[in-house]
Amino acid sequence: MKTPLGHLGYCTNIHAGEHWAEHFAALQQAIPTIKQRLSPDAPFGIGLRLSNIASQEINQPERLTEFQNWLAENDCYIFTMNGFPYGGFHRTRVKDQVHTPDWQTPERVDYTIRLFRQLAFLLPKNGPNGIVEAGISTSPLSYRHWFQWEKPGERDRVFEVTTQRLMTVVEELVRIKQQDGISLHLDLEPEPDGLLETADEFIEWFNLYLLPIGIERLNDEFGWSAGECEAALREHVQLCYDVCHFAVGYERPEEVLKKLKDNDLKVGKIQISAALKATFPVERNSREAVLDQFRQFNEPTYLHQVVARNSDGELLRFPDLPEALQAFNKNHVEWRSHFHVPLFVDDYGLLQSTQDDIVEVIRLQKQTPFTTQMEVETYTWEVLPEDLKQRLNDSIVREMEWVVNEIKK
């Protein structure tokens, strides 16, 4: 839905269903009710997530048209897509396989191009709700623990291969703009233990790899000047600001946005999400009580990376909760864990959420808008501890209402 700060919706990766028929059925069941409660008299925006299989199954004119007609009949519209998870994302062990296939592979390229063509078809084009700019979020190239960084040349090899693959998508986005006049962007989503994990790593990759490789590719393909090629890269490759991910890494929103602005880089969308955090008391038994609460969130489906802060300010990174729990010591003064928890709860007893980071990001968006797209993304309802679980539709509505209220403040 439209807000004073841009389009706001929720990501449908919260709904199970890897096949299109299953996912469409889930949308048909949930969205009309949710819209009636949140936006009864105005169009309702959706952040669509399609698995590779679902995107293949819907990739027929009659099925896309059927979905487009359903959106129109229900006064809904697609304004962004999530192209990060390629395969199964619910009721199966995901962990590091969320990055599979990564940006070294043609499969990731084919999937992403297919999604962009579908987004271009589904976007509302005409009237007051017409959209001429939109993005799809994607993985941060790969998962860093899959590589042997000590091998000579490994870093350059990985970044060159992934960037060359990604440029095939950028070339397609240029063609879509030339044909349809729609500006589409691929929004890379840094996350803990991603190949791109921090704002600094995204900026370094953009400057050291994407610009030289991309300028050469676009010059060869379209005959453009270096300046025209660079402008196209900055338009079609942007950052997905997942608030949870940056909070886990202790990256302050204002500092992240300043770094991006200083490097003339854009934010394609905000994914509004919260992580878990806790400060450890000095007393041993009290520390154990905090660890016991973290253990309640140790589940087998998703990675829940932990970044620990030592008393001297050093950050220590652990690939999942079990490794962090095993390595805990008294020098750890704070933990932050990659577990998407409900936006509207900031206190979990001895644990808290990083809700304050969301409040700050929204404040900065009010102060100087830096994107047109905001997407609520809490996909972990099925794996939350039992005492936190609520009816799914009620939870989605509560999250959206919380964001709307923050925007109004």
Secondary structure, DSSP 8 states (H G I E B T S, - for coil): -EETTEEEEEEGGGS--SSHHHHHHHHHHHHHHHHHHH-TTS-EEEEEE--HHHHHHT-SHHHHHHHHHHHHHTTEEEEEEE-S--S--SSS--GGGGG-S-TTSHHHHHHHHHHHHHHHHHS--SSTT---EEEEEE--SSBGGGS-TTSTTHHHHHHHHHHHHHHHHHHHHHHHHHHH--EEEEEE---TTBSS-SHHHHHHHIIIIIHHHHHHHHHHHH---HHHHHHHHHHHEEEEEEHHHHHHTT--HHHHHHHHHHTT--EEEEEE-EEEEEE--SSHHHHHHHHHHHHTT--SSS---EEEEETTS-EEEESSHHHHHHH--TTEEEEEEEEEE-TT--EETTEEE-HHHHHHHHHHHHHS---SEEEE----GGGS-GGG---HHHHHHHHHHHHHHHHH-
